[in-house]
Amino acid sequence: MNRLLVLLITLACALSAAAQKKPDAVDEMAALLKPDRVEVYKEAGGRRLEMHIFEPEKKSVPVPCYLVIHGGGWAGGEPKRMYPFAAHYARQGMVGVSLQYRLYNTKTGVSVFDCVKDARSAMRWLAAHSDGLGIDPKKIIVSGGSAGGHLAASTALFDQVNDETGDAALTVTPAALILLFPVIDTSAEGYGNARIGERWRELSPAHNVRPGLPPTLTFHGTGDTVTPYAGARAFHEAMLEKGNRSMLITHEGGRHGYLMSDSKLFADTMAKSDAFLRELGLLPVPAK
């Protein structure tokens, strides 16, 4: 019996180790990066929420700011995951910021609405501290992957969801959105419906498109079974119908998070994001 028990425990440990996520291309890049400084932008639920900031080597004040938000179903993940994105734009002369936010947890009472509130609080903090950061508050680009993409979109869409922290009357509109395989439809056909509950429509970007939203670039794979591609397409079409600028870059067969797993796909994503921002006048045109 003891031998059988030991065998079962050994097998369970082996299966657990095999199930652990292996570092992908973006993880490997992130392991080599360190932010220049970390700032606390908010205290909530007994936590000090941070911004991990990458400074450009040369700063001609004020510069644009690139705010990026990690995914994880609102319930997991950390700022380090998105360091390569923030560092990329710091090298391009922007201030790059990777955001920490409260994580969804039924035991602690943190809801998806709280996650949205944190993302919107971060925008107000950046605007309020723009002079010290050396950024132009009218040139804040917001990006994110998966649930982070949802929170990025929330900074432009959900004006009614605000925390008491900071100046709620301060309205900060992103200059552009770059959404990476985002949670974009929170209906039963999309992702997050069970976590948000009966108020899902209030937090569904695809169901809240209106005129006057920021120019948006969305990357999504047709093979995504987590945040279905149909939602990204519906959001894109609704954006165009309302007269907004929207571009949807489709990766045929791409699974959820496809661009994080391959360094070439990551580089291609950044190159296309750069081109999008240059068209908007948010990124300098490289000298010939």
N, C-alpha and C positions, 0 to 999 in steps of 0.2 A: 504493500500500500504506500509506504514511504517513497519507494522508487517511482511509483506511478505518479504520486503527487509532485515529486521533483521534476519528472518529465513534463507534466502538464504545465507547471510554472515556467519551466525553461521554454516550452513551446509558446506560451502566452507572451513571454518577454520578447521572443524572437519575432512574433507576429506584430507586437506593438512597435518594435524598432523598425520593422519593415514598413509599417503604416505611416511612420513619421515622415513629414514632408522634407524631401531633399532640397537643399538650396538650389534655386534656379539662377538664371543669368543675372537678373536684377538683384537678387540676394547677394550674389558674389560681388557685384559692383558696390553695393551698399556697405559691405564689410570693410571696404577700403576707404570709406568716407567718414568724415567727422564734421559736424557743423561748427561754424565759427563762434556761435554763441547760442544760448538758450534763454528765452524770455517766458515768464509766466504771464499769460493773458487773461486768466480767469481762475477763480476758486469756486468749486461747486461740488456738493456732496462730499466734502472733506478732502477733496483732491485739488492739487495745484496743476492746472492744465497748461501745457507748454507749447511754444513755437520753437522749432529747431531751425536756426537761421544760417543760411550760407551767403556770405558777402561777396560781391564782385571784387576782383583784384584792383580795378580802377573804377571809381564811382564819380560820375559827373552828375551831381545832385540837381534835381531829383530824378530817380530812375524808376522804371516799371517794377512791379513786384509780381512774382509768380508764387501763388499759394497752392500747395498740392496736399491732397487728403487721402490717407490710406483706406483700403477696404477691409473686409473681414465680416461681412454680414451685419455691420454696426456693432458686433459683439466681440470682435477680436482684432488683431493687428496692432501695429505700432508705427510711429513716425519714421523709424529707420528704413522701413520697407520702401519708402518713396524718396529716400536721399538722392538716388541717381537723377531723378527728375529735377529736384531743387538745385542740385549741383550743376546740372547741365545749363540751367538758365543763369546761375551765378557766373558761370564762365562766359556767358553772352552779355554780361554787363547788368543783369537784373539783381535784385535781392530775391533769393530763393528761400521759401519757407515750407517746411513739412510740419503738418499740424497734428497735435494730439487732441483727442476729445473723449468725453465719457463714453464708456462702452455699454451697449444694451445689456441689461441684466434684470430679470424679473425679481430676483431675490433682493437686490439693492434698490429696486424701484426706478432704475434708469430706463427710459423709453426711447423710441426712435425720435420722438419729438424733442427730447433732451439733446440727442446727438445733433439734430438740426439747429437747435438753439445755440449750441457751442460753435458750430461753423459760422453762424451769423454773428455771434459775439466776436469771433476772431476777426471778421471783416471790420467791425466797428472799432476794435482795438487797433488794427493796422491803420485805419484812417485817423484815429485820435493821436497816434504816435508816429505819424508819417514824417514829421520834421526830424525826429530823433533817428528814425530808420533811414532817412534820406530817400524816401519813395514818393512817387506821385500817386495820391489816393484815387485819382481818376484813371489810373493805369494799372489796376490790379487784375491779373489774369488768374482765374481759379480753375484748378484741374483736380481730378481724382479718379481712382479706379474702383469699379464695382460699387459697393456701398459708399465709398469715398466719392465716386462720380455722382451719386445721388445727393450727397451733402454739398458737393460743388454746385450742382444745379439749384439746390435749395437757397444758396446765397443770392440768387437772382429771382427765384420764383415765390418763395413763401414769406412774404413781407409781414404776415400776421403772426408768425411763429418767432417770438423773441423772448429772451430772458430779461429779468429785471437788472441783471448785471450790465453796467455800462450805460451809455446813453441810447435808449431804445428809439429815441426820436431821430437819431443820426442814421440817415439812409445812405448806404454804400452799395453802389451797383457795380458788379464786375465789368471790366472793359471787354472781356471775352471769356468763354468757357471752353475747356478742352476735356472731354469726357471719355474715359477709357473703359470699355465694356461695362457701362454703368447700370445700376439699378435705376430704371427709368419708368417702369410700369409696375405699380404696387398692387394692381388688381390680382384676382385669383389666377389670371393667365400669366402674370409676371413673377415678381419676387418680392417677398417681405410682407405679404398680405396678412399672414398669421401673426407676425411680430407687431405690426402696426394696429391690427384689429379693425373694428368697424369704421374707424375714421381714416381708413387707408386712402380714400380719394383726396383728402386734404394734403397728403404728402406724395402724391403721384405726379411726377413731372409731366408724363404723357397726357394727363388729364387736366393740367393747369396751364397749358400754353396760352399766351396772350400776346398781342402786339407789343413791340418795344423791348423785347428781350435781347440780351447781348448776343453778338455773333458767336456761333457755337460750332465746334468741330467735334465729331463723335467717331470713335473707333470701335468697331464691333465685329465679332465673328459669327458667321451663319451657323456654326456648329455649337454655339453656346447653349447649354441646357440648364444653366443656372439663372442667368438673366437673359431670357430669350431674345433673339435678334429681332423678332417681330415688334417688340416694344421700341427698340431703337429706330426702326423704320417708321413706326407710327409717330414717334416724337419728331423725327426729322420732317415728315410730311406735314404735321401740324404746325411746325415752326415756319415752313415755307408758306403754308396757307394763310398764316397770320401776318405775313409780310416780314418775317425775321430772316436774318442771314444764317443759313445752316448748311453744313457739309457733313455727309456721312461717308466714312471710308470703310468699306466692307472687306473683310478678310474671309474668303471662301473656305468654309469648313473649320474656321478658327474656333477653338474651344474657349471656355471662360478663362480669361487671363493670358491668352495666347501670346501677346506681345511681351510678356514678362519672362517667358521661358527661353527666348532665343535672342542672343545679342544682336543679330542682324535685323530681326523684327523690331527690337527696341530702337536701334539706330534709325531704321526707316520711319518709325513712329515719330521720333524726335525731329527728323528732317522735314517731315510733312507738317508737324506742328510749327516748326520754325517758319516755313513758307507761309502758313496761315497767318501767323502773327506779323510777318513782314508786310503782307497785303493790308493789314489793319493799321500799319504804322506803329506797331508796338515793339518791334524788334528792328534794330538797324540793318540796313542792307549791307552785306559784306563788301568790302572794297575789292574791285577787280584787279 
